Amino acid sequence: MVKKKSKYIVFLILIISISLLLTGCFSTKNYQTKPDYAITEQVTGSFLDYYSRGEIDNAIEHVADDAEMSTDSGQMEGIEVIKQMISLNYEKDNSIEILETQKIDESKITYIIANKIPLFQIAGIDIIKTKEMFEVQDGKIVRWEIKHLKESVDMIEKVAVGTIGLEAEAQDGKIVVTKITDKSPAENADIQSGDIILSIDGVELKDMKYGGEEIPYRLIGEVGSRINLEISQGAETSEVKLRRVHISDL
């Protein structure tokens, strides 16, 4: 009876160990020093502080050379890739605010972060909230996981599905229509590929801080919302008012 109980306990420990490994509660990398939550909190807090101020070199000093970064769209590895990502975010004037902090274990911490991203604000999304988990080993960030909270995903989807069936891009200092979807509001308004958009809701290309990058963010919006375009077709110029429809209806 004792022998059977012993085998059962060993089996149970094995199952629990496997479960912990699968859920990431055990790290696949070995610590040289014992994990300490005070260090975990200090390292990640300092990283985020430098990051938010645009002191990228100081921020990246807190990241391990072989650090991994995971997002909803994929995984990246290496300090240089992470440096490029945070540098780009700062260049685009993205800002962050820590809303909540939660301890996971001695080496892991989670932050709820409010991200203000100007390009998304152009589309009508003021704040995007993310849940970001950091793992710290030997005083360096070795893993950074970013997940968008459902409320923010829903907001993005709500805005992204509204369309007028028109694609455009910046060419030689002008906004040029490159594609029109069949039976779309844009087609019904007789807008054609090659037409020039002089302004979107009164904003000209020269007044767009991020240049052509802003164009798709200005074209999308909630279903039913209106958009005003000033269109140049050859020698003729006209103002067109359109209502966005759901992309699945086209």
Buried (B, 14 or more C-beta within 10 A) or exposed (E): EEEEEEEEEEEEEEEEEEEEEEEBEEBEEEEEEEBEBEBBBBBBBBBBBBBBEBEBEBBBBBBBEEBBBBBEEEEBEBBEEBBEBBBEBBEEBBBBEBEEEEEBEBBBBBBBBBBBBBBBBBBBBEBBBBBBBBBBBBBBBBBBBBBBBEEBBEBBEBBBBBBBBBBBBBEEEBBBBEEBBEEBBBBEBEBEEEBBBBBBEEEEBEEBEBEBBBBBBBBBBBBEEEBEBBBBBEEEEBEBEBEBBEBEEB
